[in-house]
Amino acid sequence: MSRRRLALGLIIAAMGCVAGCTSPVDYLQPSTGLREIGCSGNERDAVELTYLGAGGFLIRHQGRAIMTAPFFSNPGLLRSLLGFPISPDTARIKDLLPPVDDVEAILVGHAHFDHLMDAIHIAETTATRATFYGSDTMMHIVHARPLLQTRVRSLELIAGDSSTPGKWEPLAGGAMRVMALRSEHAPQFLGVKLFGGTIDHDLAELPRNAYGWKEGQTLAFLIDVLRADDVVRLGPPAPDEGFAQPSLDVRAEMDTDAGKHTVHLRFGRDALRRNQAIVYARIDGVDATFAVARERVDPIRSAL
């Protein structure tokens, strides 16, 4: 280790120790359980959000789950800055991590150890269905683990910025979608950014110290939770959608700015989409098949 790095590490560590002398936060009354926030609407439309600490959130919607990269290990400021070996604290992860075996996606904002190191261990041992989404650098680091090489995707090429929207990436079987947005990592101390740089090749092994977990392109994520009601397909109906013998045929008169307008709505068969019961539907004049939540259709069936 160079003397310059050692000196910088000692200076920043001393500053960190001073900054760490804060008062207790018990007065903030942090919540440790579930809390209702009084949203109206159907219970099936609810989003369950669990904070995991650091940048980690567990998001569940319509029986599907995704996660932003959690961090529990906390190897310590001095060990990290001085370049000593760091690794996941598996006992701490086991103790603090809630069940995540249903998680299908892990979003990683950048490739520093406090966003990616624990997430890799969790993906290998607990969230074994999850695919990583993040930057090119993150992808090259994850490739060091053979079991994860088919479960990682870079969103860097389709990420948006302040002037150009990114492209949506479907997640969790279509129950959610995400748009990556290019962002910047804040300086850690007095305008100084640590552990910067990128990695442009697949690694053979995971980094051994904090300096190996390079930032890469920092990404922010716009996460959109979706309802079952949406467009299933454009074009003519598929044979398995049940429109050869519609389960319900409705004509309704609607008032519009142009006057009265008759809408012809046909419902096909019932199905399960994104873990929610739906009915296929088509509207005359619109060449598309829609999915409508069955709970919205059942009152019409009962009335008729």
Secondary structure, 3 states (H helix, E strand, C coil): CCHHHHHHHHHHHHHHHHHCCCCCCHHHCCCCCCCCCCCCCCHHHCEEEEEEECCEEEEEECCEEEEECCCCCCCCHHHHHCCCCCCCCHHHHHHHCCCCCCEEEEECCCCCHHHHHHHHHHHHHCCCCCEEEECHHHHHHHCCCHHHCCCEEECHHHCECCCCCCCCEEEHHHCEEEEEEECCCCCCECCECCCCCCCCCCCCCCCCCHHHCCCCCCEEEEEEECCCCEEEEECCCCHHHCCCCCCEEEEEEEEECCEEEEEEEEEEEEEEECCEEEEEEEECCCCEEEEEEHHHHHHHHHHC
